[in-house]
Amino acid sequence: MLGPKLNSARLAAFVSPEAPFAAFLMVVVVFVPPFYAGELGLGLSAVGAIFGLTKLWDMVTDPAFGILSDRWHTRWGRRRPWLVASVPVLGICTYMV
């Protein structure tokens, strides 16, 4: 059963932490494929295959990490250790892009 409907302010509070990451991903999706195709000489089909394979990888890993984080219980909570561990990895990956 669904809970009560969220008002706009509460919905914005849930969405706002994702906004900077979504803005970064928009830049990646818009500017990286033409860069790979033009500057690096990759064909558009190769660029599409790279992006498609990453989505297939996400299709496997996202539910797996969701299950792990649901079952992970520490004194700091279920999600906090995952968030703390992901910050350096995400920082390095962002720098590499």
Secondary structure, DSSP 4 states (H G I P E B T S, - for coil): ---PPPPHHHHHHHHGGGHHHHHHHHHHHHHHHHHHHHTS---HHHHHHHHHHHHHHHHHHHHHHHHHHHH--BTTBSSHHHHHHHHHHHHHHHHH-
